[in-house]
Amino acid sequence: MKFATRAIHAGQDADPATGATIVPIYQTATYTQEEIGEHQGYEYSRTGNPTRAALERCLASLEEGALGLAFASGSAATVAVLSVLKPGDHIVAMDDLYGGTYRLLSQVYAPLGIDVTYVDGRQVEAFSQAMRPETRLVWLETPTNPMLRLVDIAAVAEVARSQGALLAVDNTFATPYLQKPLILGADVVVHSTTKYLGGHSDVVGGATVTSDPELHRAMAFYQNAAGAVPGPFDAWLVMRGLKTLAVRMRQHEANTRHVAEYLAGHPRVRQVYYPGLDSHPQHELAQRQMEGFGGMVSFELPGGRAEANAFAMALRVFSLAESLGGVESLACYPPEMTHGSIPREERLARGITDGLMRLSVGIEDVEDLVEDLEQALAAAQR
Ligand code: P1T
């Protein structure tokens, strides 16, 4: 079956107990056993819950992997992958990452003796040069948060495989509708389902998908042992969001192309970062690796923080808020919001300057979005 059909049906047969067409929210912590050890596959909801299981099957199908796991947040899903490492192991990660992932690697895992080398993800050779005999994991995001840079997943998968390391790809920005890392050679995909997969900014969640049974077993062990699982209602909200992923992504994409072109033609905007623009240095890779360019765009205002703040305060349709991927448009100031945990020098080295704004372009009428940007850019110059 095709993607849009699987998004609505995969893992979601009619409820065996009642025939309910939509997977029920099994709001239960525990399950009654017929006799000791005699049950229907569920014992306790940290370990397994039918609503969560349906979501996990649907996510696996959309990523074209065998096995999915749902978590209480994207960060918890990230930690599930990192749980397979032990002190002395080494990670090669790209240098343009979600600030919270950078914080986990540098402030939680590095002090535990898991060394991390950060590389410019645009250069495949940078990965091969950073590999060591003890490298167990290569970690990517593409497109990146917030600079919208791309990494050649297939090329880095070759490097990781030849050195015996696992490749993890955070596919939050692209979604499986636009990019399938497992098909390109990744071992595991990670998501913040808080974003496009949930799609309505009303739930925090995360997921992993892999086709490697051993890796899945290790992450499932961690999921049960650490217990950072989504509640049944949160799992249900994400599953409901997935049903419209395909149509939402098409509209996010159409609106964002329009907004990116508008920004690129605006005299006050210094730089626009969007993989769908011809001017993006990796536009060709985006065309090859993705089936569209997504709904995120970043741009730089020459007046630094003061202009960025005046712009953000003047916005009426866009909300100044962290997060992304919901139907509503959001504007974010990465230097002090999503990427505030990265020291300023490192931020600047990654291109996250004091005038950088990031937009999550929603699916409102694009004329209203452009009008809002127009008046806010004008107001910021007064
Ligand atoms: O917030 P959480 O669900 O824990 O997901 C973390 C995360 C992981 N990976 C990527 C690429 C992300 O963008 C995020 C969360 N990002 C934001 C909150 C943000 O505004 O960028």
Boltz pocket constraint, residues with backbone or C-beta under 6 A from the ligand:
constraints:
  - pocket:
      binder: B
      contacts: [[A, 72], [A, 73], [A, 74], [A, 75], [A, 76], [A, 98], [A, 100], [A, 101], [A, 141], [A, 145], [A, 170], [A, 172], [A, 173], [A, 191], [A, 192], [A, 193], [A, 194], [A, 204], [A, 205], [A, 206], [A, 321], [A, 322], [A, 323], [A, 324], [A, 332], [A, 338]]
      max_distance: 6.0
